[in-house]
């Protein structure tokens, strides 16, 4: 039974390796580095510990997190109230 699993796995891996979808040709365009895809790690203190927590996300993900936090803070504060004086 084990030899059948090993043989099937090897056949799948050999089939993927020879697949043209994974082949890199001369016609492939050069990969463009997007600055939003750069991974940035930040550390922040943990409550109740002397150690710091490390969190890694891409620049785009950090921007989305900041936007979501800003939106949540605005929702918590409620709508702006205008005071009119006559």
N, C-alpha and C positions, 0 to 999 in steps of 0.2 A: 504494500500500500504506500509506504513511504517513498519507494523508488518511482512510483507512478506520479506522485505529487512533485518530486524533484524534476522528473522528466517533463511534466507539463509546465512547470515554472520556467525551466530552461528554454523550452520551445517558445513560450510567450515572450521571454526576454530577447531571444534571438530574432523573433518576428518584429519586435519593436525597434531593435537596433538596426535592422535592415530596411525599415520603413522610410520612404522618401520624405515623409512629413518631418522627420527629425534630421534630415541631412541638411547641411549648411552649404549652399552653393555660392558661386561668384555673383549670381544675380540678386542675392539678398541685399536690401538696402542697409546701410550702416545704422546701428541703433543710436537714437538720439537720447541724450541724457536729459531727463526732465528734472529740474531742480525740486519739484514737488515730490519726487520719488525718493529723495535722500532721506535716510533713516536718522532720526535725532533721538538721543536718549536723554531723559531728564530724571533727576533725583529729587525726592521730596521727603521731609521727615514723617515718620510714622508715630502716631500717638501711642504712648506707652512703651516706646522702644528707643534705644540709642542709635539703632541702625536706620538707614535711609532706604526707602523703596525706590527701585530703578524701573522706569517705564520707557519703552521704546516704541515710537510710531514714526510714520513718514511725515514730512512737512505738511502735506495736504490733510492728513488725519489730524495733526495738531491744530490746524486752522479750523477744521470742522468741529473739533472738541471745544475750542475757544468760542466759536459762533454759537454752539449749543448752550454753553455756559452763560453767554451774554443774553441769549434769548430767554433762558430759564430765569435769570435774575430780573429781567424786565417783566416777565409774567408774575413773579413773586411781588414785585413792587406795585403792580397794578397799573391801570391807565393813568396818564398824567391828568391832573385836575387844574382847570383854569379858574383863576379867581378874578372876577370882574368887579371893579370899583366904580361906582357912579359918582 
